[in-house]
Amino acid sequence: AWTREPRESERIEDLPARFIAELEALGGHGERVANLDEASEYVLALAREREAKLLVRWDVVGLEELGIDAPLAETGVEVAVWRGLDDFREVAGKADIGLSTAAWAIAETGTLVLEGGPGKGRTVTLLPPTYVALIPVEKILRTVPEAIEKYGGDAGALTANVRFHTGPSRSGDIEMALFVGMHGPGDAHVILGD
């Protein structure tokens, strides 16, 4: 059970490096970039590598600022934005790549904290086989309890949907067989922006 009692955890000197190390230990991919141009180039290169035809993304300011829609379209990748689609689940289910931002990242576990809300559909982060999140390094927290504390105050300020995503989707069965990508993206990328 959750308790507010402090617990001892190791000191993490370099939060971005630790986050990337933990994410990669889980089979994910992390990249630290200096600016939005480098982040955009990462997404473009990934789309080329995956031979993507369709990318779905959240309708949020951070991704508008990324300016990835036109460069992707120039390479033949259709971009669907969360707003204005009649059945977004169908579109997201056909997409090759999902792109979102994240509210927080947790260094000790390589976990992303995603919040739902207008323009932030869950299907973008769950249905495409490749998922990419963009998050500024100043949004990296040290521990899971620090992330939980972000939501511990005013209940009225709590978003309706908070999800913790740790690496590519993994599912196991009774025979101890592990499947990657069975119930979510099997290919997870996180771009940490300075």
PELIN-V165065 format. One record per residue. N is the residue number from 1. RES is the residue in one small letter. PSI is psi as a letter, one per 40 degrees, with the letter a starting at -180 (none if undefined). D_CENTER is the distance of its C-alpha to the mean C-alpha in Angstrom with 1 decimal. Layout:
BEGIN
n=N res=RES psi=PSI d_center=D_CENTER
n=N res=RES psi=PSI d_center=D_CENTER
END
This chain:
BEGIN
n=1 res=a psi=i d_center=26.4
n=2 res=w psi=h d_center=24.6
n=3 res=t psi=i d_center=27.0
n=4 res=r psi=e d_center=27.0
n=5 res=e psi=h d_center=29.1
n=6 res=p psi=i d_center=27.9
n=7 res=r psi=i d_center=27.1
n=8 res=e psi=h d_center=27.5
n=9 res=s psi=i d_center=24.7
n=10 res=e psi=i d_center=24.9
n=11 res=r psi=h d_center=24.7
n=12 res=i psi=h d_center=21.7
n=13 res=e psi=d d_center=23.0
n=14 res=d psi=g d_center=20.2
n=15 res=l psi=d d_center=16.9
n=16 res=p psi=d d_center=14.7
n=17 res=a psi=d d_center=16.8
n=18 res=r psi=d d_center=16.5
n=19 res=f psi=d d_center=12.7
n=20 res=i psi=d d_center=12.8
n=21 res=a psi=d d_center=15.7
n=22 res=e psi=d d_center=14.4
n=23 res=l psi=d d_center=11.2
n=24 res=e psi=d d_center=13.8
n=25 res=a psi=d d_center=16.2
n=26 res=l psi=e d_center=14.1
n=27 res=g psi=e d_center=14.0
n=28 res=g psi=a d_center=10.6
n=29 res=h psi=h d_center=10.9
n=30 res=g psi=i d_center=10.6
n=31 res=e psi=h d_center=12.4
n=32 res=r psi=h d_center=14.0
n=33 res=v psi=i d_center=15.5
n=34 res=a psi=d d_center=18.3
n=35 res=n psi=i d_center=17.8
n=36 res=l psi=d d_center=16.3
n=37 res=d psi=d d_center=18.6
n=38 res=e psi=d d_center=17.2
n=39 res=a psi=d d_center=13.6
n=40 res=s psi=d d_center=15.1
n=41 res=e psi=d d_center=17.1
n=42 res=y psi=d d_center=14.3
n=43 res=v psi=d d_center=12.8
n=44 res=l psi=d d_center=16.5
n=45 res=a psi=d d_center=17.4
n=46 res=l psi=d d_center=14.7
n=47 res=a psi=d d_center=15.9
n=48 res=r psi=d d_center=19.4
n=49 res=e psi=d d_center=18.9
n=50 res=r psi=e d_center=17.5
n=51 res=e psi=f d_center=20.2
n=52 res=a psi=i d_center=17.9
n=53 res=k psi=d d_center=19.9
n=54 res=l psi=h d_center=17.4
n=55 res=l psi=h d_center=14.0
n=56 res=v psi=i d_center=12.8
n=57 res=r psi=i d_center=10.9
n=58 res=w psi=i d_center=10.9
n=59 res=d psi=g d_center=14.2
n=60 res=v psi=i d_center=13.5
n=61 res=v psi=d d_center=15.4
n=62 res=g psi=d d_center=12.9
n=63 res=l psi=d d_center=12.3
n=64 res=e psi=d d_center=16.1
n=65 res=e psi=d d_center=16.9
n=66 res=l psi=d d_center=15.0
n=67 res=g psi=f d_center=17.7
n=68 res=i psi=e d_center=16.3
n=69 res=d psi=d d_center=18.0
n=70 res=a psi=d d_center=21.5
n=71 res=p psi=d d_center=20.9
n=72 res=l psi=d d_center=19.1
n=73 res=a psi=d d_center=21.9
n=74 res=e psi=d d_center=24.4
n=75 res=t psi=e d_center=23.3
n=76 res=g psi=e d_center=23.6
n=77 res=v psi=h d_center=20.0
n=78 res=e psi=h d_center=20.0
n=79 res=v psi=h d_center=17.3
n=80 res=a psi=h d_center=17.0
n=81 res=v psi=i d_center=15.9
n=82 res=w psi=d d_center=15.4
n=83 res=r psi=i d_center=18.8
n=84 res=g psi=e d_center=22.0
n=85 res=l psi=h d_center=21.4
n=86 res=d psi=d d_center=23.8
n=87 res=d psi=g d_center=21.9
n=88 res=f psi=d d_center=18.2
n=89 res=r psi=d d_center=17.7
n=90 res=e psi=d d_center=20.1
n=91 res=v psi=d d_center=18.5
n=92 res=a psi=d d_center=14.9
n=93 res=g psi=d d_center=16.8
n=94 res=k psi=e d_center=18.4
n=95 res=a psi=i d_center=15.5
n=96 res=d psi=d d_center=14.8
n=97 res=i psi=h d_center=11.4
n=98 res=g psi=h d_center=8.8
n=99 res=l psi=h d_center=7.3
n=100 res=s psi=i d_center=5.9
n=101 res=t psi=a d_center=6.1
n=102 res=a psi=i d_center=5.8
n=103 res=a psi=d d_center=9.3
n=104 res=w psi=i d_center=9.6
n=105 res=a psi=i d_center=9.0
n=106 res=i psi=h d_center=11.8
n=107 res=a psi=d d_center=13.9
n=108 res=e psi=e d_center=16.2
n=109 res=t psi=e d_center=13.8
n=110 res=g psi=f d_center=10.7
n=111 res=t psi=i d_center=8.8
n=112 res=l psi=i d_center=6.0
n=113 res=v psi=h d_center=8.0
n=114 res=l psi=h d_center=7.2
n=115 res=e psi=h d_center=10.5
n=116 res=g psi=i d_center=12.2
n=117 res=g psi=a d_center=15.0
n=118 res=p psi=h d_center=16.7
n=119 res=g psi=e d_center=14.7
n=120 res=k psi=g d_center=11.5
n=121 res=g psi=h d_center=12.2
n=122 res=r psi=d d_center=10.7
n=123 res=t psi=d d_center=11.9
n=124 res=v psi=d d_center=9.6
n=125 res=t psi=e d_center=6.7
n=126 res=l psi=d d_center=9.7
n=127 res=l psi=d d_center=12.5
n=128 res=p psi=i d_center=12.0
n=129 res=p psi=d d_center=12.7
n=130 res=t psi=h d_center=10.3
n=131 res=y psi=h d_center=6.6
n=132 res=v psi=h d_center=5.4
n=133 res=a psi=i d_center=3.4
n=134 res=l psi=h d_center=6.6
n=135 res=i psi=h d_center=8.1
n=136 res=p psi=i d_center=11.9
n=137 res=v psi=d d_center=13.5
n=138 res=e psi=e d_center=15.5
n=139 res=k psi=e d_center=12.7
n=140 res=i psi=h d_center=12.8
n=141 res=l psi=i d_center=14.9
n=142 res=r psi=d d_center=17.2
n=143 res=t psi=i d_center=17.3
n=144 res=v psi=d d_center=16.2
n=145 res=p psi=d d_center=19.4
n=146 res=e psi=d d_center=18.5
n=147 res=a psi=d d_center=15.3
n=148 res=i psi=d d_center=17.6
n=149 res=e psi=d d_center=20.2
n=150 res=k psi=d d_center=18.0
n=151 res=y psi=e d_center=18.7
n=152 res=g psi=e d_center=22.2
n=153 res=g psi=b d_center=24.3
n=154 res=d psi=h d_center=25.3
n=155 res=a psi=d d_center=24.5
n=156 res=g psi=d d_center=24.9
n=157 res=a psi=e d_center=22.0
n=158 res=l psi=h d_center=19.6
n=159 res=t psi=i d_center=17.2
n=160 res=a psi=d d_center=17.9
n=161 res=n psi=h d_center=14.7
n=162 res=v psi=h d_center=12.5
n=163 res=r psi=i d_center=10.3
n=164 res=f psi=h d_center=9.5
n=165 res=h psi=h d_center=7.3
n=166 res=t psi=h d_center=9.0
n=167 res=g psi=a d_center=8.9
n=168 res=p psi=i d_center=10.1
n=169 res=s psi=h d_center=11.9
n=170 res=r psi=h d_center=15.4
n=171 res=s psi=h d_center=18.5
n=172 res=g psi=i d_center=22.0
n=173 res=d psi=a d_center=25.4
n=174 res=i psi=d d_center=28.7
n=175 res=e psi=e d_center=29.8
n=176 res=m psi=f d_center=27.1
n=177 res=a psi=h d_center=25.5
n=178 res=l psi=h d_center=21.8
n=179 res=f psi=h d_center=19.8
n=180 res=v psi=h d_center=16.4
n=181 res=g psi=e d_center=14.6
n=182 res=m psi=d d_center=17.2
n=183 res=h psi=f d_center=15.3
n=184 res=g psi=a d_center=11.8
n=185 res=p psi=h d_center=10.3
n=186 res=g psi=e d_center=12.4
n=187 res=d psi=h d_center=10.8
n=188 res=a psi=h d_center=7.4
n=189 res=h psi=h d_center=7.1
n=190 res=v psi=h d_center=6.1
n=191 res=i psi=h d_center=8.7
n=192 res=l psi=h d_center=10.5
n=193 res=g psi=h d_center=13.1
n=194 res=d psi=none d_center=16.5
END
